[in-house]
Amino acid sequence: MSSSSSSRAFFFFFFFLINVSLLLTLSSAADPFVSYEFEVSYITASPLGVPQQVIAINNKFPGPTINVTTNNNVAVNVRNKLDESLLIHWSGIQQRRTSWQDGVLGTNCPIPAKWNWTYQFQVKDQIGSFFYFPSLHLQRAAGGFGGFIINNRPIIPIPFDTPHGDIVVFIGDWYTRNHTDLRKALDDGKDLGMPDGVLINGKGPYRYNDTLVPDGIDYETIEVHPGKTYRLRVHNVGVSTSLNFRIQSHNLLLAETEGSYTVQQNYTSLDIHVGQSYSFLLSTDQNASTDYYIVASARFVNESRWQRVTGVAILRYTNSKGKARGPLPPGPDDQFDKTYSMNQARSIRWNVSASGARPNPQGSFRYGSINVTDIYVLKNKPLEKINGKQRATLSGNSFVNPSTPIRLADQYKLKGVYKLDFPTKPLTGSPRTETSIINGTYRGFMEVILQNNDTKMHTYHMSGYAFFVVGYWLIPSLLYCAIPCFRNQ
């Protein structure tokens, strides 16, 4: 081989080594991937003593908890073993740079029965307590939910001492009818009616009352060590019932809610509405003379028969001397007055001095000088009959899911799939059924005013957005809530 050939060979080999070295360096520097396999199927379970069809993930109900760290790339391969289509929604997880993985019918295609789909997204600049659930066909009423924890990176301190343990708690109303029967009732214009009970971690109530709770129901027991502090991540995964959560003889020190650390303050009980998630610090500082009741009871109901819509689990110290006994710790006695619950919610404050997902205070942005670019008033009313079916409306508009998901229509520039004409104020006259979308300003700040003209409590999920409540107020029969929201960039 000539000297010039040798030089060229050496150059290419050297160039190859540099490229391999760069590739390895970039690979090691990239945010890590965390992978999960989900098999979604039906199982038969009896959480309230009645055998019924339940949606399980990997044969578990509730499903497994996803446990990741800020900036991790998450891949979840979902195999749909149900007999109908499926979408998994990652509640509160902000879909950075894309909404293809959101798991909502308006933006994503359903996973057909017997098919699979891999969700892949990054939990960029997020921390906190969230959960996932099926978003189609009222499947959430049959299960299919699980926890989603995003831990701080090691270099970012949390604003409290590291707890001894981490405990995920799911509370939610439950029906013994299959979700398909519940769905048919709604399609026929009927109300779901009173739930048959409340589950805690997929299990029925401890038999604290022989009249209200039949024998043989399995209940949840949470075992703790005395003299420790635990982090309880509590999620209301129900369908329609607000619940009051409390633990007998223990205070709940609120520390975080859905990705934001809060000013720490104690509550003897806290109302947790459908879809909400709270993170408490629980000190096991009692004398362990007995076990203690964990209670989740229905709120804003005035019928004595709603007593059975109560979930009861057991907190057991490792040195406990006996079973829990006596009446349940009472919840708030204000069934005809929502002021207590509103004042309690108003007491929750953002800890603006704590670091969030990045090493700077959560409140470092000058929220007081926000330039609001869009204002929308969303007014809901009692259900109305439209084209023979009972439908919910917002500002006179009843949303119709498009035949082609919105993001797919955008990708292929399809016209007429949806309209960017959602009204900024409630429409007058007859309600309409449209695929009508709010047209927000890119990188803007939107103020959303939720006006509840119904006689029932309503909750709203601001999917994929960062938001905070700036105020809410009660006028007889009406509840207003103002929420500025913005897409993190």
C-alpha positions in Angstrom: 0.0 0.0 0.0 1.3 3.4 -0.9 2.0 6.1 1.7 -0.9 8.2 0.4 -3.3 5.2 0.6 -2.1 4.5 4.2 -2.7 8.2 5.1 -6.2 8.1 3.6 -6.9 4.8 5.5 -5.6 6.3 8.7 -7.7 9.4 8.2 -10.9 7.5 7.6 -10.2 5.2 10.6 -9.5 8.3 12.8 -12.6 10.0 11.5 -14.6 6.8 12.3 -13.3 6.7 15.8 -14.2 10.4 16.4 -17.8 9.8 15.1 -18.2 6.7 17.3 -16.8 8.6 20.3 -19.2 11.5 19.6 -22.1 9.1 19.2 -21.3 7.4 22.5 -20.9 10.7 24.2 -24.2 12.0 22.9 -26.0 8.8 23.8 -24.7 8.9 27.3 -25.6 12.5 27.7 -29.2 12.1 26.5 -32.1 11.8 28.9 -32.7 8.2 29.7 -35.6 6.1 28.5 -38.0 4.2 30.8 -40.1 1.5 29.2 -43.3 -0.2 30.4 -45.5 -3.0 29.0 -49.2 -2.7 29.6 -51.7 -5.4 28.7 -55.2 -4.1 29.2 -57.8 -6.8 29.7 -61.0 -7.7 31.5 -60.9 -9.6 34.8 -63.7 -10.6 37.2 -63.5 -9.0 40.5 -65.9 -8.3 43.4 -64.7 -5.0 45.1 -68.2 -4.5 46.6 -69.1 -8.2 47.0 -70.7 -8.5 43.6 -68.8 -10.2 40.8 -68.4 -7.9 37.9 -66.2 -7.1 34.8 -63.3 -4.9 35.7 -60.5 -3.4 33.5 -57.1 -4.5 34.7 -53.6 -3.7 33.5 -51.1 -6.6 33.6 -53.9 -8.4 35.5 -53.8 -5.8 38.3 -56.6 -3.5 39.5 -55.6 -0.7 40.0 -52.8 -0.8 37.4 -49.1 -0.5 38.0 -47.6 2.8 39.1 -45.3 4.5 36.5 -42.3 5.9 38.5 -39.9 8.1 36.6 -37.7 11.2 37.0 -37.9 14.7 35.5 -36.9 14.7 31.8 -37.1 11.0 31.4 -38.3 9.7 28.1 -41.2 7.4 28.7 -42.3 4.6 26.4 -45.5 2.6 27.3 -46.5 -0.2 24.9 -50.2 -0.8 25.4 -51.8 -4.0 24.2 -55.5 -3.7 24.0 -57.1 -7.1 24.9 -60.6 -5.5 25.4 -63.4 -6.1 23.0 -63.6 -2.3 22.1 -61.3 0.5 21.3 -59.1 2.1 23.9 -57.1 5.2 24.6 -55.0 5.8 27.7 -54.8 9.4 28.9 -51.9 10.6 31.0 -53.7 13.0 33.3 -51.6 16.2 33.9 -48.6 15.0 31.9 -47.7 17.9 29.6 -47.0 16.6 26.1 -44.0 18.6 25.1 -43.7 19.5 21.4 -46.5 17.1 20.5 -50.0 16.0 21.4 -49.9 12.8 19.5 -49.5 10.8 22.7 -52.2 12.6 24.7 -54.7 9.7 24.7 -57.8 11.8 24.0 -60.2 11.0 21.1 -60.2 14.6 19.8 -56.5 14.4 19.1 -55.5 10.7 18.9 -56.8 7.7 17.0 -58.2 4.9 19.3 -56.3 1.6 19.7 -58.6 -1.0 18.1 -59.5 -4.1 20.0 -56.6 -6.7 19.9 -54.1 -4.0 18.6 -51.2 -2.3 20.4 -49.8 1.2 20.4 -46.6 2.5 22.0 -47.0 5.9 23.7 -43.7 7.8 23.8 -43.2 11.2 25.4 -40.8 13.1 27.6 -41.8 14.3 31.1 -39.9 17.5 30.4 -39.5 19.9 33.3 -42.2 18.2 35.4 -42.4 16.8 38.9 -45.3 15.6 41.0 -48.2 13.2 41.5 -50.5 12.3 38.6 -52.5 9.3 37.3 -53.5 7.7 34.0 -56.9 6.3 32.9 -58.9 5.1 29.9 -60.6 8.1 28.2 -63.2 6.3 26.0 -66.5 4.6 26.4 -66.9 5.3 30.1 -64.2 2.6 30.7 -62.8 4.6 33.6 -65.9 3.5 35.5 -64.6 -0.1 35.2 -61.0 0.6 36.2 -57.9 0.8 34.0 -56.3 3.5 36.1 -52.9 3.7 37.8 -50.4 6.2 39.3 -47.8 8.3 37.6 -45.0 9.7 39.8 -42.4 12.1 38.5 -39.5 12.5 40.9 -37.2 15.4 41.2 -33.7 15.0 39.7 -31.1 14.4 42.5 -29.6 17.9 42.0 -33.0 19.5 42.7 -34.0 19.5 46.4 -37.5 18.8 47.5 -38.9 21.3 50.1 -39.2 18.8 52.9 -37.1 15.9 54.4 -37.1 12.8 52.3 -40.1 10.7 53.5 -39.6 7.2 54.8 -41.9 5.8 52.2 -44.2 6.7 49.2 -47.8 5.5 49.2 -50.2 5.9 46.3 -53.9 6.0 47.3 -56.8 5.9 44.8 -60.3 6.9 45.9 -63.4 6.9 43.7 -67.1 6.2 43.4 -68.0 2.8 42.1 -70.9 1.1 40.4 -71.6 -2.7 40.4 -73.1 -2.4 36.9 -70.7 -2.9 34.0 -69.5 0.2 32.3 -71.3 -0.9 29.1 -74.6 -0.8 31.0 -73.8 2.6 32.5 -72.9 3.9 29.1 -76.2 2.7 27.6 -78.1 4.4 30.4 -76.4 7.7 29.6 -77.1 7.2 25.9 -80.8 6.7 26.7 -80.8 10.0 28.5 -80.9 8.6 32.0 -78.9 9.7 35.0 -76.2 7.3 36.4 -77.9 7.5 39.8 -76.2 7.0 43.2 -73.0 5.0 43.2 -73.0 1.7 45.0 -69.9 2.6 47.0 -66.5 4.1 47.2 -63.3 2.1 46.6 -59.9 2.7 48.1 -57.1 1.2 46.0 -59.7 -0.9 44.2 -61.1 -2.4 47.3 -64.3 -2.1 49.2 -64.9 -0.7 52.7 -63.7 -2.2 56.0 -66.6 -3.6 57.9 -67.0 -0.7 60.3 -70.8 -1.1 60.3 -72.4 -4.5 60.1 -75.6 -3.0 58.6 -74.0 -0.9 55.9 -71.2 -3.2 54.9 -71.8 -6.9 54.2 -69.4 -9.6 55.3 -66.7 -10.9 53.1 -65.6 -7.7 51.3 -61.8 -7.3 50.9 -60.5 -3.9 52.2 -57.2 -2.1 51.8 -54.7 -2.1 54.7 -51.7 0.3 54.6 -49.0 -0.7 57.0 -46.6 1.9 58.4 -43.8 2.1 61.0 -44.2 4.3 64.0 -42.3 7.6 64.3 -41.9 8.0 60.5 -43.1 10.4 57.8 -44.7 9.0 54.7 -45.8 10.7 51.5 -49.4 9.9 50.5 -50.3 10.7 46.9 -54.1 10.7 46.9 -56.1 10.7 43.6 -59.8 10.9 43.0 -60.2 8.5 40.1 -64.0 8.3 40.3 -66.7 9.3 37.7 -68.8 12.0 39.4 -68.5 12.1 43.2 -66.5 14.6 45.2 -65.0 12.9 48.2 -63.7 14.1 51.6 -60.5 12.3 52.6 -59.4 11.9 56.2 -57.4 9.6 58.5 -58.6 9.0 62.0 -56.5 10.9 64.7 -53.9 12.1 62.1 -53.3 15.4 60.4 -52.6 15.6 56.7 -49.8 18.0 55.8 -50.4 19.2 52.3 -47.1 19.5 50.3 -47.8 19.2 46.6 -50.7 19.1 44.1 -50.4 18.0 40.5 -46.8 19.2 39.9 -46.6 22.2 42.1 -45.3 22.3 45.7 -47.7 24.1 48.1 -47.2 26.0 51.3 -47.3 23.2 53.9 -50.3 23.3 56.1 -52.2 20.8 58.1 -55.8 19.6 57.4 -57.9 17.2 59.4 -59.7 16.4 56.2 -59.7 17.7 52.6 -62.2 17.6 49.8 -60.8 16.0 46.7 -62.9 16.4 43.6 -63.0 14.1 40.6 -59.7 14.1 38.8 -57.8 16.0 41.5 -54.5 14.7 43.0 -52.9 15.8 46.3 -49.7 14.9 48.0 -49.7 14.8 51.8 -47.0 14.2 54.4 -48.3 11.8 57.1 -46.5 11.6 60.4 -47.1 8.3 62.2 -47.0 9.9 65.6 -49.9 8.2 67.3 -49.8 5.6 70.1 -50.9 2.6 68.1 -53.4 1.4 70.7 -55.5 0.4 67.7 -55.5 0.5 63.9 -56.9 3.7 62.4 -59.7 4.4 59.8 -58.9 5.9 56.4 -62.1 7.4 55.1 -63.3 8.8 51.7 -67.0 9.8 51.9 -69.3 11.5 49.5 -69.7 15.3 49.6 -72.6 17.6 48.9 -75.3 14.9 49.4 -78.2 15.2 51.8 -79.8 11.7 51.7 -79.1 9.3 54.5 -78.9 6.5 52.1 -75.6 8.0 50.8 -74.0 6.7 54.0 -73.1 3.6 52.2 -71.2 5.6 49.5 -68.2 5.7 51.9 -64.8 4.1 51.4 -63.0 2.8 54.5 -59.4 1.4 54.6 -57.1 0.7 57.5 -53.9 2.4 58.6 -52.0 -0.2 60.6 -48.9 0.6 62.6 -46.4 -2.3 62.8 -46.8 -2.3 66.6 -50.6 -2.0 66.5 -52.4 -3.5 69.5 -55.8 -4.1 68.0 -58.4 -3.5 65.3 -59.9 -0.1 64.5 -63.1 0.4 66.4 -65.9 2.9 67.1 -67.6 5.3 64.7 -65.8 6.8 61.7 -64.1 10.2 62.1 -66.8 12.7 61.0 -66.4 14.7 57.8 -67.5 18.3 57.3 -71.1 18.9 58.4 -72.1 21.4 55.7 -74.1 19.4 53.1 -76.3 22.4 52.3 -73.5 24.9 52.2 -70.5 24.7 49.9 -68.7 27.7 51.5 -66.6 25.5 53.8 -65.2 23.5 50.8 -64.6 26.7 48.9 -62.7 28.3 51.8 -60.7 25.2 52.2 -59.7 25.2 48.6 -58.8 29.0 48.8 -56.5 28.2 51.7 -54.2 26.2 49.4 -51.2 28.3 48.4 -48.4 27.8 45.9 -44.9 27.5 47.5 -43.3 30.1 45.2 -39.9 29.8 47.1 -39.4 26.1 46.4 -37.7 24.8 43.3 -39.9 22.9 40.9 -38.4 20.8 38.2 -35.6 23.3 37.6 -33.2 24.8 40.2 -35.1 28.1 40.5 -38.2 29.1 42.6 -41.6 28.0 41.2 -42.7 31.6 41.5 -39.8 33.3 39.8 -41.9 34.3 36.8 -43.7 37.6 37.3 -47.2 36.4 37.2 -48.5 39.8 38.4 -47.5 41.3 35.1 -49.0 38.7 32.8 -50.4 40.2 29.6 -53.6 38.2 29.1 -54.1 37.6 25.4 -57.4 35.6 25.3 -60.4 35.5 27.7 -63.1 32.8 27.4 -66.2 32.3 29.5 -67.3 28.7 29.6 -70.8 28.4 30.9 -72.3 25.0 31.6 -76.0 24.3 32.2 -78.1 21.2 33.1 -78.2 18.5 30.4 -80.3 19.4 27.4 -82.0 17.1 24.9 -80.4 17.5 21.4 -81.6 15.3 18.5 -83.2 13.0 21.0 -80.3 12.5 23.3 -79.3 14.2 26.6 -76.1 16.2 26.0 -73.9 18.4 28.0 -73.1 21.9 26.7 -70.4 24.6 27.3 -71.5 28.1 26.3 -74.2 26.6 24.1 -71.9 24.2 22.3 -72.0 20.5 22.6 -68.7 19.0 21.3 -68.8 16.3 18.7 -65.7 14.1 18.3 -64.4 14.4 14.8 -64.2 11.4 12.5 -60.5 12.3 11.9 -58.5 13.3 15.0 -57.6 17.0 15.0 -53.9 16.5 15.0 -54.1 14.0 12.1 -56.3 16.5 10.2 -53.6 19.2 10.8 -50.8 16.8 9.7 -52.5 16.1 6.3 -54.1 19.5 5.9 -57.7 18.2 5.8 -60.3 20.9 5.6 -63.7 20.9 7.4 -62.7 18.5 10.2 -63.1 21.1 12.9 -63.9 24.8 13.3 -61.9 27.4 15.2 -65.0 29.3 16.2 -65.6 28.4 19.8 -67.4 31.5 21.3 -65.6 33.7 23.8 -68.9 34.3 25.6 -72.0 32.0 26.0 -74.2 31.8 22.9 -77.9 32.7 23.1 -80.6 30.6 21.6 -80.7 26.9 20.9 -77.6 24.8 21.7 -75.5 23.5 18.8 -73.5 20.4 18.2 -70.1 21.2 16.6 -66.5 20.2 16.5 -65.7 23.7 17.7 -62.2 24.5 19.0 -60.8 27.4 21.0 -58.3 29.3 19.0 -55.7 30.4 21.5 -52.7 32.6 20.9 -49.3 30.8 20.5 -47.2 31.5 23.6 -50.0 33.5 25.0 -51.8 33.6 28.3 -55.4 32.7 28.4 -57.9 33.5 31.1 -60.7 30.9 31.3 -63.8 31.7 33.4 -65.8 28.6 34.3 -69.4 29.5 35.1 -71.5 26.6 36.6 -75.2 27.2 36.1 -76.0 23.6 37.0 -77.2 22.4 40.4 -74.4 19.8 40.6 -70.7 20.0 41.2 -68.6 19.9 38.0 -64.9 19.4 37.5 -62.8 20.3 34.4 -59.6 18.8 33.2 -57.2 21.2 31.5 -55.4 18.6 29.5 -51.7 19.2 29.0 -51.6 22.8 30.2 -50.0 24.5 33.1 -52.6 26.6 35.0 -53.4 28.2 38.3 -56.6 29.4 39.9 -56.6 33.2 40.5 -60.0 33.3 42.2 -63.5 31.9 42.4 -66.6 33.2 43.9 -70.1 32.0 44.8 -73.3 33.8 43.7 -76.5 32.0 44.8 -76.8 28.9 42.7 -73.8 29.8 40.6 -70.1 29.1 40.9 -67.5 31.1 39.0 -63.8 30.1 38.7 -61.1 32.0 36.8 -58.1 30.1 35.6 -55.3 31.5 33.6 -53.6 28.8 31.6 -50.6 28.7 29.3 -48.6 26.1 27.3 -45.1 25.8 28.8 -42.5 26.5 26.2 
